Amino acid sequence: MSARSHYAGPMMPILYSFRRCPYAMRARLAIAAADRQVELREIVLRDKPAAMLDASPKGTVPVLVLPDGTVIDQSLDIMRWACARSPDAEWPTDNDAGLIATNDGAFKHHLDRYKYADRYDVDPIEHRDAATVLLRDLDERLRASGSLGTSPQSMTDLAIMPFVRQFAQTDRSYFDGLPFERLHAWLAIHLASALFAQVMIRPAPWQPGDPPMIFPTTTDVQ
């Protein structure tokens, strides 16, 4: 299925999300950073709502359903939608696209096998070490300006940060012991930011008939 399809749409954009998923996290970060608003529907992965599966049968989050019925079910496409009316409308540049492709490809491959070694029946240390090499590259890129993109909260930074966070949380003592001072500082700034707090609320799982939960709330939009 392509990233975009059509079916009878809602009155405002609906985002199906799962709080801890790094793909859903990057989508929420972009929506909040770009001052867009959606109806947020938190899901339970083991009990995915029929409305989400009707919109996107692939069954993974995030899924954005627009008022005209368009379905966007790839996280980077949702980020592009979010920033289409912002100074980041031309994002990503070729340079940024390459960095994100490495994150979503090689880094995510090793991250999954490090974090879920039993599932893949692999040596987690081998994959941890391979992912660490890629983190070293990020640390070096941060040398110039302290950000991966054009600013500390650029779409490129927001696209990659949730995956670095997931790596760090897998074994915090290992991550903290890495000689990557710039990467440590960069992640700490993001995790302490108002934007991150805004997107990491803990909504109850959505049920049909629930009143809409607007995200970000009107009082939170800057």
Helices and strands as residue ranges (DSSP letters): E 4-6, E 14-17, H 22-33, E 38-42, G 45-47, H 50-55, E 63-65, E 70-72, H 75-82, H 94-102, I 103-107, H 108-115, H 117-120, H 124-145, H 155-170, H 172-177, H 181-191, H 194-199, E 214-215
